[in-house]
Amino acid sequence: MSHALAQKSTKVKLVDTTRCIGCRSCQVSCKQWNDLKAEKTELPRPGLGLQNPAKLSSNTFVVVTYHEIPDEKAPGGLRYVSSKRQCMHCDEPACASACPVTALEKTPSGAVVYTGSKCLGCRYCMWACPFGVPTAQWDSLAPEIKKCTWCFDRAAQPAPLERNGQKLTEEERRRFQAAHATPSCVKQCPANALSFGDRDEMLAEARARIARHPDKYVDHIYGEKEAGGTATLYLASVPFEKLGFPNVGFESYPARSAPALSAVPAAVLGVGAALGGTYALHQRRAAVARAEGIRKEVPAKDHHPEFAPAPSRFWTPTNVLLAVLMAVAGVSFVARFALGLGGSTNLSNTWAWGLWIALDVVWIAVAAGAFATAGIIYVFRREDLYSIGRSAVLMGLLSYSFVAATLVADLGLPWHFYQLALQAPKHSAMFEVAWCVALYVTILLLEFLPVPLERLGLGRWMEIWKKWAPVYVVVAVTLFVWLMSRNVAYAAAAFVLFGFMAYAFRPRPGEPSVPIMLAIAAVTLSTMHQSSLGSLFLLMPDKLAAAWWSPILPVYFFLSAVAAGLALVILVQMWQARVFRRELPMKQLASLGKLAFFALLVYEGVRLGDLAFRGRLAAAFAGPKAPLFLVEVVGLGLVPLAMLAFAKVRESPALLGVASFLALGGVVLNRLNAVLFAMDLKGPLPQNDPSPYVPSFVEWGITIGLVSAAIFLFGLGVRYLPVLPKEEAGHRS
C-alpha cells in the first residue's frame, strides 16, 4: 500500500453510544454544512423504530439508528440504544483502493475525501466498501458519488487574521484552526457523545472509559482493528452485532487484492519471456524438422491456405431481426443519456452494478478465444489450426469493441475517461483492466489489419504493417508496465525484453512474416486483464458467496476464460459452416476440443481443489446458493469435461457441439453468479434494507442490441472480407 494508506490516521472520531440521546443534531448539522436536501419522511418500519431517514443516500451522510435491546434489568425489559452511523474513514479504505482515477483518497489526517472532477462514475467503490457507505446521485444526469468527508473542507479554511476588529495572535489562530477543523457533527452534539482528536489520545480515552465502567461498556472498541483499523471508533453497552455493525474481520480489504495487482509488472515480464522462449524452442524444432525433411526429400506441409470472402444472401430473416435489435439498442442509448442512469435503469445504492457489468465480464471471458488461438497457432506453432485464426481474431475484436460501448453506457461520467491517463492509483484492479483492455483492443486491430489490406490489395501498407507492428508492441507493453508500476526499472526491463524479442524474431530474407510479437502481446495482455477481472472481486469477501469468492480469484478467471474461449471458437466454426454452407473442419475442431478438455480440466481441478483446501467444498453443496453451484460446476463443468475426454465425442460434430455449449455455459454462469446471482448485498448503511433488482427495458435493449450488432458485423465481415479459407466449389455442402 502507499504510505498514506499504510499508516494509521492521525485524527479519529470517537462515538460513545452510551451517551447518545438520539436527538439527531448531528444529522441536522451535517445537512446544513454540506447543503444537502431533506429526505421524504418514511413511515416507521419493523425493527427501525423512530429511525428517519432509514439509510444513507446522496442527500444523507449521517444516520442515527435506534435499537431495542432485550434486557431484564432495564425498565420494561428493554434497553434503548442510539448510534450515529456514517463513513468509517478506514485507514486502508477499500473504496480508495478500488477507484481507478483516485477520485477517492485517504488523507494523512484521516479523512477519505472525494473529487468529483476525476470520477468516472464506475461505482466500484460502492460495492468495495464493507460498510455500505458511498452512494450515487441517481437523480442526476451527471451522477457523482456522495459520502461523509469528515468536514474536510473546514480544516482547509485558514484562520482569520483578526476577529471583531482585534488582531489574533498565532496561538489564538492555532486554537481557532483546531476548533474549526473539528467535524460539524462533533461540535453540534449536545450530549458529548462525540469526541475528536489524535488517534492515540482517543484510544486512551476509550480504554479509560471501559476500565472505569466495565459494567457499562463491552470490552471492545469497534474500529480499532476492524477492516485493518478505521478513523471512526465506537463504544457500546452491548455487543456491536446487536447494533447492526457488520463483522468485517481485522484484515484490511485492500490487503486482499494488493498482492495480486502488485505482481502484474513482474508477471508481464515473466509471461512475455516464457512465450518468447517457447516460440524460439518450437522455431528451432521446426528448423530441424525442415532440414530433416530436405535430407529425406519429404515435401513440407503447407498449412497456410488462401483466404477469400464467403458471399451469400445478406438480408436474411436473421439479419433483419438483428438490425431491428440494433435499432432498439440505438434508441436505448439515447434514452440512457437523456434520462440518466437513475431514470433509465433499475440500478440503486444496493445494486450499483447490474446487467451491463455482467455482460462485460461474460463477454471478455468468452472472447478469450482470440488470444488463445493466437498463442496456440503462433507461439506453439500449431500451424494446422491456422485456418481458424482470422475468424477468432475478428470475433475478439468485435467483442472487445462492444465491451467498450457497454462501458460508455454504464459509466456515470464517461466524459472523464481522460483521467485514466492522468492519475496513478495504487493497486486498482479497475485501472489495470481499463488500460490492459484498451491496449489489447489495439493489438487485436493490428492482428486483423492484414485482412482488409489484403482485400483492398494494399501491398505497400502490408509491408509497413510488417515493419512497424512489432515496434508498436514494444511501446505498448512498455507503457503498460510503466502505468502499472510507475517504476523506471520495470519499464526499462519490459522495453529491453520485448525489444530483444522483436529483433530476434524479425523475419529473415526469404522467410514468411509471422506476427509473433502481436501474438505474444495478445497472450500477455489477455493473461493480465482476464486475471485482474477476478481481482475486482477480491475486495468483496463480505458480498460474494463463499463458493465463488477465493483469494485466487485471478487464477480462476484466467483459467476459465481459456476454456470458454476455445469452446466459443468451436461453436463459431460450426455456425460458420452451417450459415455459409461450408465444409466443417472437423480435424481442427477435434484438436481444439482436446485443448478445451485440458483447459477445462485444469480450471475445474483448481476450482474444486481450492475449495477443498480451504475447507469450503462441503459448504458449497449446501445452503441457498447450492443449486447454482451444482448447475455450474457439475452440470456445466464436470459433464462437458467427461464428454471431451473421449476422442469419439471430439470427432462427432453433434457431441462436440453439445460439450462445447455446456462448457461455455458453465463459464457464462460463473460470471453471472459472480456479478448477480451469488451476491449477498445488504444495501447502503445501516445495511438493513436492500433493494431488489430487475433490469429495465433500456438495460435489456442495449445489452441485446450490442450482442446483435457483434453477430451482425461478424457476418458482414465474413461475407465481404477474406476471413475464411477459400473453398473449391465441390467442397461446399
N, C-alpha and C positions, 0 to 999 in steps of 0.2 A: 504494500500500500504506500501511497505518498506520505510525506512527512505530516501533512495536515490531517490525514486520515488515521495515521498510526498513533498519534499522541492523544491523550485524554483531553477533554475540553477544559479550558481554564476557568470557565464560568459554568455554573449549573443552577437549576431551579429546583428547590425542594418543596414538594407538595405534601402537607400533613393532612390526610383525610379525616383525622380525628377532630380537627379544628374547623373543618369546612361546615358552614351552616346552610349551604345550598342557596345563597342569595342571588347567585348568577351575576354579581357585579363584574366578575372577570369577563363574562360573555359580552356584557354591555360595553365595557371599556375597550375590548378587542375590536368590536364592530365600529366603535367611534374612531379609534386611532387609525384603523385600516379602511375606513369609509366603506363598510360593507352593507349591503342591502339586508333588510329584515326578511326572515323566512315566514312562510304561512304557518300559522299555529295549527298543530295537529291534535286530534282527539287522543286522550290517553289510551295506551295500548297495554295489554297484559305484560307485566314484567318491567315496564318503563316508568311506572308511577307518574310523577309530575314532570318528567324529563321533556324539555322542549327547547330548542329543536332536538330531534331524535338522533341526528348523526351529523358528522362533518359534511360540508359541501363547499363549493367555491365562494359562498357567502357566509360560511360559519367556520371559523378556525378553532373555536373552543366549545366544548360541550360539557355540561355538568350532569353527570349521571347520578341516578338515585337508586338505592338498593335497600331492600327489606331483608335483613338477615335474621333467621330464627335464633333467638337467644332467650333461654328460660329465665335468666337473671334480669333481663330488661323488662320495662313496663309493657304489659300486653304481650310479652313473649317475642317481641320483635325489636331489633336494633336497626336504626335508620342511618345509613352511611351515604354521604355525598362525595363525589370525586370529580375534580376538574381534569378533563382529558383533552390533550392536544398533541401536536408533534413532539416526539421524544427527543429529537435532535441527537440521533445516535452518534457515538464517537467515530464509528466506521459505518456511515449510512449506506444502506442498500440502494436507496434512490439515487444518490450521487454516483455510486459505482455503476449503476445501470445506465445513466444518462450518457448518450453518445456525443453530446456537444457541451458538456459542463454547464448546462443551464441550472443544474442543482449542484451546489458546492458547500462543503463543510469549511467554515471559517475557524481560525485558531481560537477565537473567543468562545466557540461552542455552538453558534447558530448555524443551521443549514439553510442557506438562502437560495432564492430562485431568481433567474434573469430571463424574463420573457422574450427579450430580443434575440436570444440564442436558440430558444426552444424550437424543436421540430414538431412537437405535438405527437410524439410516438407513444406516449403514455406508458412506457415500460416501467417508469418509476412507480406507477400506481399499483402494479402487480408485484413489484420487487419489495415494496415496503411491508414488513411483517405486521405493522400496526394499523394499516389501512388509512394512512393519513393523507397523501396527496389526492386531490380531486380535480376534475376538469370543469371548465366553463362550457357546459353543454348547450347553453342558450346563446352562445356567441358564434359568429361566423369565423372568428379567429381565436379559437379556444386555447387559453393558457392554462397552466397548472397552478393551483392555488393551495396554500398551506400556511400555517403559522411560521413567521420568520423571526420570532423571538423579539419583535420590535427592533430589528437590526438597524433600521433607519434612524431610530432615536439615538443610538450610540454614534452614528455617523455625523450627527449635528454638532457643530462646535459650540463651546460655551460662550456666552456673551461677554464682551469686554466690560460692560457696565450694567447696572440694574437700578432702576428708579433714580437715574441720574448720578449714581455713585459708581466709581470705577471699582472693579473687583480685583482682589489680589489673586496671585497664582494659586494659592491654597483654596480660596473661595471658588475659583474657576474649576479647580480639580474636583472639589466636592460637588459642585453643580453638575459637572460632566458625569461623575459616577452615579449621581442620583438620577439624572435624566436618562442614562443608559439602561436603567432598570426597566424591564418589560412593563407595559402599562397595566397588565393584569395583576402583577405583583404589587404595584403601587396602589391599586384600587382596592385590594382585598381588605375588608373591614375586620375580619376575624383572625388576621395574622396566620392564615393557613398557608401562605406562600412566602417563601424566602428566596433570595437571590444573592449569590456570592461566589467566591472561589471554591473550586471543587473540594479541596481538602477541608476547607472550613465548613462547608455544608455537610460533608460526610461525617465530620467530627460532631457536628450539632445533631445529626440524625442518630448517631450511635449513642450520644449522651442522653437523648430523649428516651431511647429504648432502655438504656441502663437505669434511668431514674424511675421509669414507669413500666416495668416489664409486664404488669398486669393490663396495661392499656394498649400496648403495641405488640404485634407479632415480630419476631426477631428476623426481619427481612427488609432490606432496603431495595425496593424494586427499582431497577435501572442502574444499580451499581455494577452489575455484571451482565445483565440481560442483553442479548444480542451484541456482546462484546463491550457493553457499557454505553450509557446514554447520558445526555446532559440534562435530563429531567429525572429526578429522584422522587420516590414515593414512600410514605409511611402509612400504615393502616392498622386497624384494630382487629382485622380478620384476615385470613389468607387471601391473597390477591386474586386467586382464581374465582372466589366468590364475588368479587367486584368486576368480573369480566375482563381482567387483564390476561392477555394471552401468554402461554408458556412458550417462549421463543428460544429457550436454551441460552447458554452462555457464550457460544461461539458467534463471532460476527458473521453476518451473511456474506459480505464481500470476500471473506476468507475462504468461502467455498468455491468461488469462481476465479479468484485472482491467480492461483497456481496454473490453471489451465490456460488462461489468457496470457500469462507471463511467458509461457512456453512457446507461444506462436512464432516469434522471430527465429528461435533456435530450430523449431520444427520445420520452418520453411527451408532452412539450410540443410537440415538432415534429410527431408523428403526429396529435395532437389538433387542432392548428392547421390542418394540411393537410386533415384530414377536415372540419373546420368550414368552411374556405374552399371546399372542393369542394361541400359541401351548399349553401352560400349562392349559389354560382355557378349550380348547377342549379336552385335555387329561383327565382333571378332569370330564368333562361331559361324556366322553366315559367310564370312570371307573364306574361312577354312573349308566350309561345305562347297562353296563355288569352285575353289581350287581343286578339291577332290573330284567334283563333277567334271571339270575340264579334263583332268588326267584320265578319268574313266569314260570321257566322251558322252556324258549324260546331259541332255539338254536341261537348262534351268527352267523352273516353272514360272509362269507369268501370272501373278495374282492381281494385276492392275488392269481391270477391264476398261473399256471405253464407256463413258457415261453419256447419257442423252436424255432429253425431256421425254415425258411419258404422256403424250397428248391424249385427251379423252374429253367427252362432253362435260362442259364446266357447270352449267346451270342445271344440275340435277336437283331433285326434290330435297336431298340432304343439304346441299349448298344454299338453296333458297331459305331453308329453315335456319341455317347458321347465320345467314345475312340478316334475317329478321331478329334473331337473338342479339346480334351485334348492334343493330339499331336500338334495341331496348337498352343495351349497355350504354350507348351514347346518350340517350335520354336520361338514364340513371346517373351518369356522370354529371350532367348539367344540374340535375336535382340535388346531387350531393353537395355541390359548391353553392348553389342558390339557397338551399335550406340550412346548410351547415351540418356538422356531424350529428349534433343533437336532434336536428329536425328531420334528418333523412335516414338515420339508423336507430336501432334499439340498444345501442351501447349505453353504458351507465358507469357510475362510480364503482359498481360491483364488477360489471363486465366491460372493462376498459379495452380489452381485445375481444374480437369475435370472429365472424366468418371470414373476413378478408385476411387476417393474420393466419388463420387456419389454412386458407387456400395457399398463401405464400409458403408456409412451412411444408405443406404437402407437395406443392409444385416444384420447389427446389429439390426435394428428395427424389421425386420420380424423374426429374430431368438429369439425374446423375449419370444416365446412360451416355451422355455426350463425353464426359471426362473419362468414364470407364472404358468406352470403346477406343478413345484416343490413346489411352495408356496401353491397352491390350494390343492394338494394331501397331503402334509405332515404337513404344518402349520395349514391349516384349516380342516384337517382330512377328505378330500373328497376321502375316500378310494375306492369309487365306480368308480373313474377315474384312479385307479392305473394302469390299463392295458395299458394306453396310455403313461405312463411316460417314458418308456425306449426309445421309438422312438422319443419323443420330445427332450430328452437329447442328443441322437445321432445326431439329426438334428442341435441342438445348437452347439455341439462340432465341427462338420464339418464346420458349418457356420463361427464360430469364428476363427477356424484354417485357413480357406481360406481368411478371412479378413486380418489376419497377412501376408499371402502370397501376397495379393494385395498391402499391405503397403510396402513390400520389393520392389516391382516393382515401386511404386510411389515415394518413398523417393529418394532424390538425392544422399544422403550419408548414406545409411543404415548401413554401417560398423561402424558408430559412435554410434550405439544403446546403447553401454555400458555407454554413457554419461547420460542416464536416471537414472542410479544408482549412479552417482557421483554428479550430480547437484541438487540444491534445489531452483527452480524458485518460484517466488511469484505469486500466483493466475493464473497459466497457465492451461486453460481447456485441452489443448493437453496433458500436463503432467499427469493430473488426468485421462483422458481417457486411455492413454497408459498403466499406471500402473494398473488401475482397470480392463481393458480388459485382460491384461496378467494374473493377478491373477484369474480372473473369468474363463479363459480357464483351469487353473489347477483345479479349483473346478469342472468344467464340466467333466474333465478327471477322477477325483476321483468319481464323481457320476456315470459315465459309467463303471468304472473299474470292478464292480461285474459281468458285463455281460460276458466279456472274461474269467474272473476267473471261473465263473460257467460253461462256455463252455468247459474249459480245466480241470475241476474237481479239481481245486487247493483250496481245503477247508482250508488248513493251511494259505495260503495267504489271504483268505477271512477273517479269524479271525484277521490277522494283520491289514487288511483294517478297520475292525470294530473298532479296538482299537485305531489306530493312525489317522484316518481321522478327528475326532473331534479336536485332538491336532493340526493338520495342520491348521484347520480353525482358531483356536485361534491365531496361529502365523501369518497367512496370513493377517487376519483383523487387528491385532495389527500393523504389518508392514505397511499396507496401511494407517492407521490413522497417524502413525508417519511420513510417507512420505508426507502426505497432510498437516500436521500441524507443524512438527518439534517441537512438544510440548510434553514434557515428561508426563505431567499430562493427556493430551488427550490419549496418547498411553497407559499409565497405566490404565486409565479408560476402554479402549477397552479390554485390557488384562483381567482385573477383570471381566467385564461384560460377555464376551464370554467364559472365563474360568469357571465362575459360571454356565452358561447355559450348557456347555459341561459336567460339573459334575452333575448338577441337572437332565439332560435329558439322562444320561447314562442308558443303558438297565439293568433292574433288572434281577436276576436269573429267568429263565423260561419265560421271556418276549422276543418277537421277537425284533430284532435290527431295529431301524428306523433311517435312515440317516438325522435326523432333523437338525443337525448342518450344514451339507452340504447344505440343503435346505435354512436355514436361511442365510448362507453366499451367496448363489446364488442370493437370492432376494435382499439382502442388497447391494452387489456389483453391481448387474444389475441396481438397482434403481439409484445408483450413476453415473454409466457411461452412462446410457440412458439419464439421465437429463443433464449431462455435455456435451453430444453431442450437445444439444441445446445451452449450454453456449458458444460453439465455435463461434456461430454466433452473440452473443451479442456484439462483437467488430465490427460488420459490419452494423450499422444502416444506413450508407450512401450508402450501396450497395444492401442490401436485401430489396425488395419491402415492403411497409408498411403493406400490408395484411398478410405478413409472419413474419416480424420482430416484436418482442414483448419483453418487459422486463421480461416476464415469459416464455420465450422460453424453459428453462429447464423443466418446468411443461408440456408444450405442448409435448415435445419429449418423456417424460416418459409415459404419458397417452396414446399417440398414439401408442407407442411401445407395450403396453399391449394388445390393441385392435388388432393390426396387428399380434402379436404373436399367440393369440388364434385363429384368423382366419386362419393362416397358418397351425396350428396343425389340425384343422378340415379338411382342404384340403389335407394335407398329409395323414391323416387317410383314406380319401376317395380314394386317389391314391393307397395306400397300398392294400385296399380291391379289387380294380379293377385289379391291376397288379398281385397280388398274389392269386387272386380268393378266397377271404376270405369274411366271413360274415361281413356286415357293422355294427359296434357297434352304432346303431342309438340312443340308450338311452343315452350313454355317449356323443355322438356328440350333441344331443339336449341340454344336460346340458351345454356343452361348448358354444353352440350358445347363451344360455341365459346369460352366463357370458360375452361373447363377446358383447352382446347387452348393458349391463350395462357399460362395459369399453368404448364402442363407445359413449354411451350417455354422460358419464362424459367428455370425450375428446371434443366432438363437443360442449357441453354446455359451457365448459371453453373457448374453442377457440372463439366461437361467442360472448360469454359474455364479454370476454376481449376486443374484437374489439369494441363492443358496449360501454363498459365502457370508453374506451379511445377515443371515437368519430370517429372511423375509419371504422365502419361497412359499412356505405353507400359508402364510397370511394372504399372499396374492391370490390363492384359490378360495379364499373365504371373504365374507363381507359384501357390501352392496356393489362394489366395483368388480367382483369376481367374474360375472358374466362377460364383461368387456375384456378382461384378461384372458379368459378361456377362449373366446372367439378369436382374439388377436394372435395369441401365442400358439394355441393348439390348432384351431380350425384354419387359420390363415398363415400359420408358421410351420408347425410340425407336419401337417398334412402335405402341403406342397413340397416340403423338404423330402419327405418319404417318396413322393412321386418322382421328383427329379433325380433321386438316387439310382433309378433304373434306366439303362440305355434304351430299352424299348419305349419307355414313356417319352424320353427326349427325342426319339426318332419318329414319334407319332404326332402329326400336326394337331390333332384334336386334343390329345392328352397333354402335350407340351403347352398348348394354349391355355388349357384349364389350370395347369400347375403355375404357369406364369401369372395368370389372372389372380389366383389365390395369393401368391407371394406378393404381388403388387398391392392387393387389397389389405394384406397384413400390415405393410408399412404405412399405407394411407391411414388405416385405422389407428395405428400407433401415434401418428402425428395429430390426428383429430382428438385422440384421447389426451395427448399432452396439452393441447390448447383448449379443448372444450369439455369432453366427457369425463375425464379423470380429475378435473379441477374441483376443489372444495373451497369456494370463495365465500367469505363471511361479510363482504361489503365494507363500506367505509367505517372508520372508528365511530362508535364503540363496537363495531363488528357483530351486531345482533339483529340486523335487518337487511339481509342480502336481497338484491333484486333479481328476478328471473330474466332470462334472455332468449328471445326468439328473433332470428334475423328478419329485418324489414324487407319490403319489396325492392327497395333500392339496393340493399346489400345483395340480395339474390340476383337482381338484374345485372349488376356489374360483374359478379362472380361468374354466372353462367355465360354472359356475353363475352368476357375475356377468354374463357376456355374455348368458346365457339370461334372466336377470332383466331386463336392459335391453330385450331384444326383447319379452319378455312384457309389461312395463309400457308399452312403446310401443304395442303392440296394444291394451292396455286403455284407454290414453288416447284413441286414435283412435276406439274404439268408443263411448266414453261422454262425450267432450268435443268441442266444436266445433273440431277441428283441421284438418279437410279442407274444401274448398269444397263447398257444398251442390250436389247434382246433381239434375236432374229425372229422373223415373223412366225416361223414354225414352232418357236418355244412358247408362244402365248397359249394360254388355256382357253 
